Amino acid sequence: MTRFDRYMLSQFMVLFGFFALVLVSIFWINKAVRMFDRLIGDGQPAWVFLEFTALTLPAVIGVVLPIAGFAGAVYVTNRLSTESELTVMQATGYSPWRMMRPVVIYGLILAIMMSILTHFLIPGSLKSLRTRQAEVAQSISAKFLTEGEFLHPSKGIAFYIREITPEGELRNVFLSDQREWETPVIYSSVTAYLVPEGDGTKLVMLNGLSQSYDRETNRLFATHFDDFSYDISSLVSRSPQSQDRIEFASTKELLMHADIVAERTGTPVGKVLYEGHSRIQQALLCIVAAMIGFAALLLGTYSRFGVWWQIVTAFLLLVAVKLVEGAISGAALSGPSMTWLLYLPVLFGIGVTIALLYCAANPGLFRRLFQRSCPRGAA
């Protein structure tokens, strides 16, 4: 690479890092706030929240990376154009095609980063997150063993424990079950124990009172008991969290052994291949986003009002690429023979870039075409 190529590439990477940091922070904080309310509300310690948010980070970066790459290309090109650096380079003989070289290298770097994310980090983090979510969902202590707080492990259920002894004895227990609106029940006991039984768990209450209210007859029934067992298995998520999902499989498995993965996960073969090829497509779209952001800003001539219309054009062209991607997704999912359609948005983006560079290399092209179609003598 020449000194100019290295200079442009360094500018691209610096601005990409800035936009990526800002966007990741916004997306990550938004996701972390919702996760914080859910985990802390369930009685989880802070380190579990930090672990969960860290596991969601690769997926957030995967969403943000193409946007940051596009924003970095547009910002740097705008600044170089405003400061007349691109004009100087064009005066020395650099054509728009030649100036695209550092942009392509920049796009390739983004594609490598995206490939690492989509092929390794995101599947691994999603699988680990799924495992940890299953462990937390099946944790009885996270749902029930919290002193001095009213917990709501399920809709219509309120649970309270005043004290938990080192021996595991629950003292002064209160349980309100209002899932049946017509006959709500309240249980209270001096002591209680959590007793595993088979695949479930029972709350055994000693020396307590059961109060059942019949709304239809407006009568309250109270029953004193010496011991009473209440099945709380339905209040704690015991549904197995399957680890056989196509999002967790490696790209090699998805592409080379699609039939095996489809049988193992119960997913159509077309969807398995779609997942594998979409990981490759996401990396290629990073290159397309960077090239469109640069090529669109080479259009037109110098203006005191800046290059705002070129920026809008670049944004609209990127939206057009995403619209093409959305339009072909249904057809690409229809069968294994149609997955090649996933690469149409990439080809469309490359075609748009070539057209933009051709227009930039031939200024006044549309004016000349208009003059030819409308000769001077025409009325």
C-alpha positions as CSV (number, residue, x, y, z in Angstrom):
1,M,0.0,0.0,0.0
2,T,1.1,3.6,-0.7
3,R,1.3,6.2,2.0
4,F,-2.1,7.6,0.9
5,D,-3.7,4.1,1.2
6,R,-2.2,3.7,4.7
7,Y,-3.4,7.2,5.7
8,M,-7.0,6.6,4.5
9,L,-7.1,3.2,6.1
10,S,-5.9,4.6,9.4
11,Q,-8.6,7.2,9.3
12,F,-11.3,4.6,8.5
13,M,-10.2,2.4,11.4
14,V,-10.1,5.2,13.9
15,L,-13.6,6.5,13.1
16,F,-14.9,2.9,12.9
17,G,-13.6,2.3,16.4
18,F,-15.3,5.5,17.6
19,F,-18.7,4.7,16.0
20,A,-18.5,1.1,17.1
21,L,-17.8,2.0,20.7
22,V,-20.7,4.5,20.8
23,L,-23.3,2.2,19.1
24,V,-22.3,-0.9,21.1
25,S,-22.6,1.1,24.3
26,I,-26.1,2.3,23.4
27,F,-27.3,-1.1,22.3
28,W,-25.6,-3.0,25.2
29,I,-26.9,-0.6,27.9
30,N,-30.4,-0.9,26.5
31,K,-30.3,-4.7,26.7
32,A,-28.5,-4.7,30.0
33,V,-31.2,-2.5,31.7
34,R,-33.9,-4.9,30.8
35,M,-31.8,-7.9,31.9
36,F,-30.9,-6.2,35.1
37,D,-34.6,-5.7,36.1
38,R,-35.4,-9.3,35.4
39,L,-32.4,-11.0,37.0
40,I,-32.2,-8.8,40.1
41,G,-36.0,-9.0,40.5
42,D,-35.6,-12.8,40.6
43,G,-33.0,-12.5,43.4
44,Q,-29.9,-13.2,41.3
45,P,-26.5,-11.7,42.5
46,A,-24.8,-9.0,40.6
47,W,-22.1,-11.3,39.2
48,V,-24.8,-13.3,37.3
49,F,-26.0,-10.1,35.7
50,L,-22.5,-9.2,34.6
51,E,-22.0,-12.7,33.2
52,F,-25.2,-12.6,31.2
53,T,-24.5,-9.1,29.8
54,A,-21.0,-10.2,28.8
55,L,-22.5,-13.2,26.9
56,T,-24.8,-10.9,25.0
57,L,-22.0,-8.7,23.9
58,P,-20.8,-10.6,20.7
59,A,-24.4,-10.6,19.3
60,V,-24.6,-6.8,20.0
61,I,-21.3,-6.2,18.2
62,G,-22.5,-8.3,15.3
63,V,-25.5,-6.0,14.8
64,V,-23.5,-2.8,15.2
65,L,-20.4,-3.6,13.2
66,P,-21.8,-3.0,9.6
67,I,-23.5,0.2,10.8
68,A,-20.3,1.5,12.3
69,G,-18.3,0.5,9.2
70,F,-20.7,2.4,7.0
71,A,-20.7,5.4,9.3
72,G,-16.9,5.4,9.4
73,A,-16.6,5.3,5.6
74,V,-19.1,8.2,5.1
75,Y,-17.5,10.4,7.8
76,V,-13.9,10.0,6.6
77,T,-14.9,10.5,3.0
78,N,-16.9,13.6,3.9
79,R,-14.0,15.0,5.8
80,L,-11.5,14.3,3.1
81,S,-13.8,15.9,0.5
82,T,-14.4,19.0,2.7
83,E,-10.7,19.5,3.2
84,S,-10.0,19.0,-0.5
85,E,-7.7,16.1,0.1
86,L,-9.7,13.9,-2.4
87,T,-9.5,16.7,-4.9
88,V,-5.7,16.9,-4.6
89,M,-5.4,13.1,-5.0
90,Q,-7.6,13.2,-8.1
91,A,-5.4,16.1,-9.5
92,T,-2.3,13.8,-9.1
93,G,-3.9,11.2,-11.3
94,Y,-5.8,9.0,-8.8
95,S,-9.1,7.8,-10.4
96,P,-12.1,6.9,-8.3
97,W,-11.3,3.2,-9.0
98,R,-7.8,3.7,-7.6
99,M,-9.0,5.5,-4.5
100,M,-11.3,2.6,-3.8
101,R,-8.3,0.3,-2.9
102,P,-8.0,1.4,0.8
103,V,-11.8,1.2,1.1
104,V,-11.8,-2.4,-0.1
105,I,-9.0,-3.3,2.4
106,Y,-11.1,-1.6,5.1
107,G,-14.1,-3.6,4.1
108,L,-12.1,-6.8,4.2
109,I,-10.9,-6.1,7.7
110,L,-14.5,-5.6,8.8
111,A,-15.5,-8.8,7.0
112,I,-12.8,-10.7,8.9
113,M,-14.0,-9.3,12.2
114,M,-17.6,-10.1,11.3
115,S,-16.6,-13.7,10.3
116,I,-14.9,-14.3,13.6
117,L,-18.1,-13.1,15.3
118,T,-20.6,-15.1,13.2
119,H,-18.6,-18.3,12.9
120,F,-17.2,-18.6,16.4
121,L,-18.0,-16.0,19.1
122,I,-21.8,-15.5,18.5
123,P,-22.7,-19.3,18.4
124,G,-20.5,-20.0,21.4
125,S,-21.9,-17.1,23.5
126,L,-25.5,-17.9,22.6
127,K,-25.0,-21.6,23.6
128,S,-23.3,-20.6,26.9
129,L,-26.1,-18.0,27.6
130,R,-28.8,-20.7,26.9
131,T,-27.1,-23.0,29.4
132,R,-26.8,-20.4,32.1
133,Q,-30.4,-19.3,31.5
134,A,-31.5,-22.9,32.0
135,E,-29.5,-23.2,35.2
136,V,-31.0,-20.0,36.6
137,A,-34.5,-20.9,35.6
138,Q,-34.2,-24.2,37.4
139,S,-32.7,-22.7,40.6
140,I,-35.0,-23.0,43.5
141,S,-33.0,-20.6,45.6
142,A,-33.2,-17.9,43.0
143,K,-37.0,-18.2,43.0
144,F,-37.8,-18.8,46.7
145,L,-34.9,-18.6,49.1
146,T,-34.8,-14.8,49.7
147,E,-35.4,-13.5,53.2
148,G,-37.6,-10.5,54.0
149,E,-38.9,-9.9,50.5
150,F,-42.2,-10.6,48.7
151,L,-41.4,-12.6,45.6
152,H,-43.6,-13.2,42.6
153,P,-42.2,-16.4,40.9
154,S,-45.3,-16.8,38.8
155,K,-48.3,-14.8,37.8
156,G,-50.8,-14.8,40.7
157,I,-48.3,-16.1,43.2
158,A,-46.8,-14.1,46.1
159,F,-44.3,-15.7,48.4
160,Y,-42.6,-14.4,51.6
161,I,-40.0,-15.9,54.1
162,R,-39.1,-13.9,57.2
163,E,-36.0,-16.0,58.0
164,I,-33.9,-18.9,56.7
165,T,-31.9,-20.8,59.3
166,P,-28.4,-22.3,58.5
167,E,-30.1,-25.7,58.6
168,G,-32.4,-24.8,55.7
169,E,-35.5,-24.3,57.8
170,L,-37.9,-21.6,56.5
171,R,-39.6,-19.6,59.3
172,N,-42.8,-17.6,59.1
173,V,-43.8,-18.5,55.5
174,F,-46.6,-16.8,53.6
175,L,-47.9,-18.1,50.2
176,S,-50.7,-16.5,48.3
177,D,-52.1,-18.4,45.3
178,Q,-54.5,-16.3,43.2
179,R,-54.2,-18.1,39.9
180,E,-57.8,-19.3,40.3
181,W,-59.6,-15.9,40.6
182,E,-62.9,-17.4,41.9
183,T,-61.2,-19.3,44.8
184,P,-57.9,-17.7,45.9
185,V,-56.0,-19.5,48.7
186,I,-53.6,-18.2,51.3
187,Y,-51.2,-20.4,53.2
188,S,-49.2,-19.4,56.2
189,S,-47.0,-21.5,58.5
190,V,-44.5,-21.2,61.4
191,T,-41.9,-23.3,59.7
192,A,-41.5,-25.0,56.3
193,Y,-39.0,-27.0,54.2
194,L,-38.2,-27.4,50.5
195,V,-38.2,-31.1,49.8
196,P,-37.1,-32.5,46.4
197,E,-39.4,-35.3,45.1
198,G,-38.6,-37.0,41.8
199,D,-38.3,-34.3,39.2
200,G,-40.3,-31.8,41.2
201,T,-40.0,-29.9,44.5
202,K,-42.6,-29.6,47.3
203,L,-42.9,-27.0,50.0
204,V,-43.7,-28.8,53.2
205,M,-45.4,-26.4,55.7
206,L,-45.7,-27.2,59.5
207,N,-48.1,-25.8,62.0
208,G,-49.9,-23.5,59.7
209,L,-53.2,-22.1,58.4
210,S,-55.0,-22.4,55.0
211,Q,-57.5,-19.8,54.1
212,S,-59.7,-20.2,51.0
213,Y,-62.2,-17.6,49.8
214,D,-65.2,-18.4,47.6
215,R,-66.1,-15.3,45.7
216,E,-69.4,-16.8,44.5
217,T,-70.8,-17.4,48.0
218,N,-68.7,-14.7,49.6
219,R,-67.5,-17.2,52.3
220,L,-64.1,-17.7,53.8
221,F,-62.9,-21.2,54.8
222,A,-60.0,-21.5,57.3
223,T,-58.2,-24.8,58.0
224,H,-55.5,-25.3,60.6
225,F,-53.0,-28.0,59.8
226,D,-50.0,-29.7,61.4
227,D,-48.3,-30.4,58.1
228,F,-49.2,-29.7,54.5
229,S,-47.3,-30.1,51.3
230,Y,-47.6,-27.8,48.3
231,D,-46.2,-28.7,44.9
232,I,-44.2,-25.7,43.7
233,S,-42.7,-27.5,40.6
234,S,-45.1,-25.7,38.3
235,L,-43.8,-22.4,39.7
236,V,-40.2,-23.1,38.8
237,S,-39.3,-23.5,35.1
238,R,-38.3,-27.2,34.7
239,S,-38.7,-27.3,30.9
240,P,-35.5,-28.6,29.4
241,Q,-33.5,-26.0,27.5
242,S,-32.5,-27.7,24.3
243,Q,-28.9,-27.2,23.2
244,D,-29.6,-28.6,19.7
245,R,-30.5,-25.4,17.9
246,I,-29.1,-24.3,14.6
247,E,-27.9,-21.0,16.1
248,F,-25.5,-23.0,18.3
249,A,-24.1,-25.2,15.5
250,S,-20.8,-24.5,13.8
251,T,-20.8,-23.1,10.3
252,K,-19.0,-26.3,9.0
253,E,-21.8,-28.5,10.4
254,L,-24.5,-26.2,8.9
255,L,-22.9,-26.3,5.4
256,M,-21.3,-29.8,5.2
257,H,-23.7,-31.8,7.4
258,A,-27.0,-30.0,6.9
259,D,-29.1,-33.2,6.9
260,I,-27.6,-34.3,10.3
261,V,-28.2,-30.9,11.9
262,A,-31.7,-30.8,10.5
263,E,-32.5,-34.2,11.9
264,R,-31.0,-33.4,15.3
265,T,-32.7,-30.0,15.7
266,G,-36.0,-30.8,14.0
267,T,-35.4,-27.9,11.6
268,P,-36.0,-28.0,7.8
269,V,-32.8,-28.5,5.7
270,G,-33.5,-25.2,3.9
271,K,-33.4,-23.3,7.1
272,V,-30.2,-24.9,8.2
273,L,-28.4,-24.0,5.0
274,Y,-29.9,-20.5,5.2
275,E,-28.4,-20.0,8.7
276,G,-25.0,-21.2,7.4
277,H,-24.9,-19.0,4.3
278,S,-26.3,-16.0,6.2
279,R,-23.2,-16.0,8.3
280,I,-21.0,-15.7,5.2
281,Q,-23.4,-13.1,3.7
282,Q,-23.1,-10.9,6.8
283,A,-19.4,-10.6,6.4
284,L,-19.7,-9.7,2.7
285,L,-22.3,-7.1,3.4
286,C,-19.7,-5.3,5.6
287,I,-17.6,-4.8,2.5
288,V,-20.6,-3.6,0.5
289,A,-21.6,-1.1,3.2
290,A,-18.1,0.4,3.3
291,M,-17.9,0.7,-0.5
292,I,-21.3,2.3,-1.0
293,G,-20.5,4.8,1.8
294,F,-17.3,5.9,0.0
295,A,-18.5,5.7,-3.6
296,A,-21.7,7.7,-3.1
297,L,-19.7,10.7,-1.7
298,L,-17.5,10.9,-4.8
299,L,-20.5,12.0,-6.9
300,G,-21.1,15.6,-7.8
301,T,-18.7,18.6,-7.6
302,Y,-17.7,20.9,-4.9
303,S,-20.5,22.8,-3.2
304,R,-20.5,25.3,-0.3
305,F,-23.5,23.5,1.1
306,G,-21.4,20.3,1.6
307,V,-22.2,16.8,0.5
308,W,-25.4,16.2,2.4
309,W,-27.3,14.9,-0.7
310,Q,-24.5,12.4,-1.3
311,I,-24.8,11.2,2.3
312,V,-28.6,10.8,2.0
313,T,-28.0,8.9,-1.3
314,A,-25.5,6.6,0.4
315,F,-28.0,5.9,3.2
316,L,-30.9,5.3,0.8
317,L,-28.8,2.9,-1.2
318,L,-27.8,0.9,1.9
319,V,-31.5,0.8,2.8
320,A,-32.2,-0.6,-0.7
321,V,-29.6,-3.3,-0.1
322,K,-31.4,-4.3,3.1
323,L,-34.8,-4.2,1.3
324,V,-33.5,-6.6,-1.3
325,E,-32.2,-8.8,1.5
326,G,-35.7,-8.8,3.1
327,A,-37.4,-9.4,-0.2
328,I,-35.5,-12.6,-1.0
329,S,-35.4,-14.1,2.5
330,G,-38.7,-15.9,2.2
331,A,-37.7,-17.4,-1.1
332,A,-34.2,-18.4,0.2
333,L,-35.9,-20.3,3.1
334,S,-38.2,-22.2,0.8
335,G,-35.7,-24.9,0.0
336,P,-32.1,-26.0,-0.1
337,S,-31.8,-25.2,-3.8
338,M,-32.8,-21.5,-3.2
339,T,-30.2,-20.5,-0.6
340,W,-28.0,-18.9,-3.3
341,L,-30.5,-16.1,-3.3
342,L,-28.9,-14.9,-0.1
343,Y,-26.0,-13.5,-2.1
344,L,-28.2,-11.3,-4.3
345,P,-28.0,-8.3,-1.9
346,V,-24.2,-8.6,-2.1
347,L,-24.3,-8.6,-5.9
348,F,-26.7,-5.8,-5.9
349,G,-24.5,-3.7,-3.6
350,I,-21.4,-4.4,-5.8
351,G,-23.4,-3.4,-8.9
352,V,-24.5,-0.2,-7.2
353,T,-20.9,0.6,-6.2
354,I,-19.6,0.0,-9.8
355,A,-22.3,2.3,-11.1
356,L,-21.4,5.0,-8.6
357,L,-17.7,4.7,-9.4
358,Y,-18.4,4.9,-13.1
359,C,-20.5,8.1,-12.7
360,A,-17.7,9.6,-10.5
361,A,-15.1,8.8,-13.1
362,N,-17.2,10.3,-15.8
363,P,-18.5,13.6,-14.4
364,G,-21.3,15.2,-16.4
365,L,-22.3,11.8,-17.8
366,F,-26.1,12.4,-17.3
367,R,-25.9,15.9,-18.7
368,R,-24.2,14.7,-21.9
369,L,-26.8,11.9,-22.2
370,F,-29.6,14.4,-21.7
371,Q,-28.1,16.7,-24.4
372,R,-27.9,13.9,-26.8
373,S,-31.5,12.9,-26.3
374,C,-32.6,16.5,-26.6
375,P,-30.8,18.1,-29.6
376,R,-30.5,21.9,-29.9
377,G,-33.0,22.3,-32.6
378,A,-35.7,20.3,-30.7
379,A,-38.7,22.4,-29.7
